[in-house]
Amino acid sequence: MTNPLLETDALPRFSDIRPEHIQPAVEQVLADNRAAIEAITAQPGPHTWYTLVAPLEQLEDRLEKVWSPVSHLNAVMNTEALRAAYNACLPALSAYHTEMGQNAALYGAFRELSESEDYERLEQDQRQSVDNALRDFELAGVALEDEAKTRYAAIAARLAELASKFQENLLDATDAWHWDTPQADDLAGIPDSALGVMKQKAEQAGVDGWRVTLDMPVVQAVLAHAHNRHLRQRVYEAFTTRASDTGPNAGQWDNHPLMAEILDLRQEQAELLGYPNYAELSLAPKMAESADQVIAFLEDLAERAVPAARAEYAELEAFAKTFDGRTQLEAWDVGYYSERLREARYQLSPEDLRPYFQADQVMAGLFAVVQRLFAVTITERTDVDTWHDDVHFYEIHDADGDLRGQFYTDLYARS
């Protein structure tokens, strides 16, 4: 049976991808890549862009085409079987990337290219690509001693595992919480669009009334519109304490131990590479020159923004007092009174505008603007396989009819 993940010459066949396809496909591509890289580095020099960089980019592209659909499905259509298959591949992928980053033969080939006459003939973006590759080799520990390389690889593998577990805990904590009510009065003020989602959730769960969840559209609707202050507090506290040691599910899916271990491992990783801390290491490939520069920027931004924020907050406090006598605002009140202030000031609510901004109309308007600005045509294709019926696929063609890009749209939150 053909593995759909290995068919990388076309768009992903999302509906055909099964958990049992994932690990064999990843193992196959990693083995193929290793063999190809060994052949590349075994070639006699001098190395050029077309004998070194271009082939490596093709190998990385193939791996990306195999892994990206898996990573995407794990994020948007998560199941226990898919999660298990995804996690089973993380150690192999981490080991592969560390191995490539510490490959002395590859590093030597890039250094040879960077010092050659061919390098001087490259375009600026190509030279930058070579320079970035050399930097990334060094950040991956290519110059470390063997024992330090082994430790670096172990840290990288563990960090990948912890990052995945962190996201899983957050997802599980989000999905686990809900609050059901058969009383419409409990949800007074919430727009019909959000109430419809809550009603649908209740029906799917087989309960009467409405089910409030921690899906972002529901959270936003409750905090901005629910007259029921206790409900706003309940939702706010549940949402902000997800995957922690406090809140309604305290201790379940707790990410605190993971965060502590991540911080320790990042510090150790930075020190292995000769950096005083992880902040400085993370800035190595970025525009900012130092952590102090970043802090100075943030402090300057705060100094400029805080006075305006305090003035706006004082205005909100005054409005709340006149609106319904509220004299002290809590975090779960800010969104609610901000929306009431906006309505009072402009006699208009975003919900009043909703009928004029249906998804199809908004997308058509957006595409019309893009087409007019860039002289392109955006057309939908309905013959492309997707991961959900709500997903759409489009192509972008230039004025000559040449294909310039393709993209999916997935506009709706789901759990």
Rosetta blueprint (number, residue, H / E / L):
1 M L
2 T L
3 N L
4 P H
5 L H
6 L H
7 E L
8 T L
9 D L
10 A L
11 L L
12 P L
13 R L
14 F H
15 S H
16 D H
17 I L
18 R L
19 P H
20 E H
21 H H
22 I H
23 Q H
24 P H
25 A H
26 V H
27 E H
28 Q H
29 V H
30 L H
31 A H
32 D H
33 N H
34 R H
35 A H
36 A H
37 I H
38 E H
39 A H
40 I H
41 T H
42 A H
43 Q L
44 P L
45 G L
46 P L
47 H L
48 T L
49 W H
50 Y H
51 T H
52 L H
53 V H
54 A H
55 P H
56 L H
57 E H
58 Q H
59 L H
60 E H
61 D H
62 R H
63 L H
64 E H
65 K H
66 V H
67 W H
68 S H
69 P H
70 V H
71 S H
72 H H
73 L H
74 N H
75 A H
76 V H
77 M L
78 N L
79 T L
80 E H
81 A H
82 L H
83 R H
84 A H
85 A H
86 Y H
87 N H
88 A H
89 C H
90 L H
91 P H
92 A H
93 L H
94 S H
95 A H
96 Y H
97 H H
98 T H
99 E H
100 M H
101 G H
102 Q L
103 N L
104 A H
105 A H
106 L H
107 Y H
108 G H
109 A H
110 F H
111 R H
112 E H
113 L H
114 S H
115 E L
116 S L
117 E H
118 D H
119 Y H
120 E H
121 R H
122 L L
123 E L
124 Q H
125 D H
126 Q H
127 R H
128 Q H
129 S H
130 V H
131 D H
132 N H
133 A H
134 L H
135 R H
136 D H
137 F H
138 E H
139 L H
140 A L
141 G L
142 V L
143 A L
144 L L
145 E L
146 D H
147 E H
148 A H
149 K H
150 T H
151 R H
152 Y H
153 A H
154 A H
155 I H
156 A H
157 A H
158 R H
159 L H
160 A H
161 E H
162 L H
163 A H
164 S H
165 K H
166 F H
167 Q H
168 E H
169 N H
170 L H
171 L H
172 D H
173 A H
174 T H
175 D H
176 A H
177 W L
178 H E
179 W E
180 D E
181 T E
182 P L
183 Q L
184 A H
185 D H
186 D H
187 L H
188 A L
189 G L
190 I L
191 P L
192 D H
193 S H
194 A H
195 L H
196 G H
197 V H
198 M H
199 K H
200 Q H
201 K H
202 A H
203 E H
204 Q H
205 A H
206 G L
207 V L
208 D L
209 G L
210 W E
211 R E
212 V E
213 T E
214 L L
215 D L
216 M H
217 P H
218 V H
219 V H
220 Q H
221 A H
222 V H
223 L H
224 A H
225 H H
226 A L
227 H L
228 N L
229 R H
230 H H
231 L H
232 R H
233 Q H
234 R H
235 V H
236 Y H
237 E H
238 A H
239 F H
240 T H
241 T L
242 R L
243 A L
244 S L
245 D L
246 T L
247 G L
248 P L
249 N L
250 A L
251 G L
252 Q L
253 W L
254 D L
255 N L
256 H H
257 P H
258 L H
259 M H
260 A H
261 E H
262 I H
263 L H
264 D H
265 L H
266 R H
267 Q H
268 E H
269 Q H
270 A H
271 E H
272 L H
273 L L
274 G L
275 Y L
276 P L
277 N L
278 Y H
279 A H
280 E H
281 L H
282 S H
283 L H
284 A L
285 P L
286 K L
287 M L
288 A L
289 E L
290 S L
291 A H
292 D H
293 Q H
294 V H
295 I H
296 A H
297 F H
298 L H
299 E H
300 D H
301 L H
302 A H
303 E H
304 R H
305 A H
306 V H
307 P H
308 A H
309 A H
310 R H
311 A H
312 E H
313 Y H
314 A H
315 E H
316 L H
317 E H
318 A H
319 F H
320 A H
321 K H
322 T H
323 F H
324 D H
325 G L
326 R L
327 T L
328 Q L
329 L L
330 E L
331 A H
332 W H
333 D H
334 V H
335 G H
336 Y H
337 Y H
338 S H
339 E H
340 R H
341 L H
342 R H
343 E H
344 A H
345 R H
346 Y H
347 Q L
348 L L
349 S L
350 P H
351 E H
352 D H
353 L H
354 R H
355 P H
356 Y H
357 F L
358 Q L
359 A H
360 D H
361 Q H
362 V H
363 M H
364 A H
365 G H
366 L H
367 F H
368 A H
369 V H
370 V H
371 Q H
372 R H
373 L H
374 F H
375 A L
376 V L
377 T E
378 I E
379 T E
380 E E
381 R E
382 T L
383 D L
384 V L
385 D L
386 T L
387 W L
388 H L
389 D L
390 D L
391 V L
392 H E
393 F E
394 Y E
395 E E
396 I E
397 H E
398 D L
399 A L
400 D L
401 G L
402 D L
403 L E
404 R E
405 G E
406 Q E
407 F E
408 Y E
409 T E
410 D L
411 L L
412 Y L
413 A L
414 R L
415 S L
